[in-house]
Amino acid sequence: MEKAGPDRPDGYSVSLLCRALKISRSAYYAYLAARPAAAVTAREEDELVAEIRQIHGESRRAYGAPRITAALRRKGRSVNRKKVERLMREHDIRGITRRERRNLTKADRKAAPSRTWSDATSPRPSRARSSSRTSRTYRRSPAGGIWRPSSTWPLAR
């Protein structure tokens, strides 16, 4: 262990601690250099959240991220919609939908089930219920009829 000095009163050097944590010294110093910028960013985001809350309150909590972004831009604040979405999500700010949602697509209950679904009772459930168009069991003859190749015909043996 290294000795304590005026810059290390507890006796541990940065290089020793970085080795113990298995990080590079440059990563540690990059982290130290980025801390003031991160604090400035956090302060700016807090100010932006305050503006978002103000606009959201003025709209009787109806505006979502797109309208709040437009309102911020009208006030002269250059901001990205995705950042507004993220801040609203992180601070649990949600717009309301005043109209009832309608489902325009409705399932046809009289329609036959899809033949591409697998049959769970078959020995090979990954196979489709009906034969596919690429089946080699039956083929069309040149005359238009259906024939079965003789190699698979059970009576041909």
N, C-alpha and C positions, 0 to 999 in steps of 0.2 A: 504494500500500500504506500502511496505517496505521502509525503509529509505535509502538514498544514502550513500555510503561509498567509501573508496579508490578503491575497486575493482568494484564498481557499481556506477559510477558518475551520471548516469541518474536516479537511484533509482529503477530499475527493476531487480529482481533476476531471475536466470535461471528457478527456479521452478515455479515462477509466470508466466513467459512467456510460459513455456511448458504447464502449465495448460490452459492458454488462447488459445493456438494453438491445444490443445487436443492431444499432443504427450508425450511420456514418456521422462524423463530426460536421460535415458540410450540411447534412439534413438538419441537424440541431441548430446550426447558425442560420440556416434559411428560415427555420421556424421562428427564431428570435427576431429576425429582420421583418417577417411578415406580420408579427403581432400588432404593431401600430396601425398598419394598413387595414387589418381585420377589424380593429376597434373603430376606425373611421367608417368602414363599410357598415358595421353593425349600427352605428349611430345614425347614418344616412337612412338605413332601412327602417329604423325606429321612427324617424321623421316621416318617411313615406307611409308607414302603417298608420300614423296619426292622421295624415291627410286622407288615406283610404277610409278610415273609420268616420271621418267628418263627412265625406261624400256619401258614404253608405248610410249614415244617419239622416242626412238631408233628403235622401231618396226613400225614406221610411223603410230602410233595409231591403229595398227591392233590387238595387243594381247589382249585377254580377261583374266579373272581371272585364269583359269587353266595354261595358258602359263606363265603368270607373276609369279604365285606361283612357277612353275618349275624353272624359271630364278632366283628368289630369293633364292631358295634352292641350285642352282648351285653356287651362290655367298657365300654360307655358312650361310644364314639366315634361321633359323628354324621358319616357319610361316605356319599357317593353311589356307587352301583355302577359307574357309568360312569367315575368317577375311579379307582376300584380297577382296573377293566379297563385303563384307559390306563396307569397306573403299572406294572401287571403286564406289559403289552405292551412298554413302554419299557425295563424292567429284565429282560426275558426270563424272567419267572416264569410257568410253565405248570402247570396241573393235569393229572393223568393220568386216562385213562379205563380203568378196570379191567375192564370187560366188553367183549367183542368186538362191534363194530358189525354189525348184520344189515341186509341190504337186503331190505325187505319187498315192494317192488314189482319184479316181474320182467317183462321184455318177453316178449310172446307171439311166439315165433319162427315159428309156423305162420300168423300173421295176414297178410293181403294187405297190400302196401304202400299207403300213403295215396295217394289219387288227387289230393290237392291239391299234391303235390310237383311242382316244375317239371321238365320234360323237358329235360335239357342238350343233347340231340341235335337238338331242334327249332330251326327258324330263329328263333323267338321264345321263348327259354327262360323268360321271365317268365310265360308263359301256362300254365295248368294242363293236365294231360294230357287230362282228360275235359272235355266241355262242361259249363258250369255251369248251374244251374237258371234263370238269368236270360238264357240264350242266346236270341237272337231269330231264329235260323235255323229252328228247328222250334217250332211252337205247337200247342196242343191245340185241336181243333175242338169246337164245341158238341155234336157227336154222339159225342165221346169218342175219335175217331181223331186221328192226327197229320197235319198238313198243312204245307206250306212256302209262304210268301208268293210270289206270282207275280213280284214285282220281283227276287227273288234266284234264281228258278228258271232254270237254264241253258237249258232248251228253250223258254221262253216268249218268247225274243227273236226 
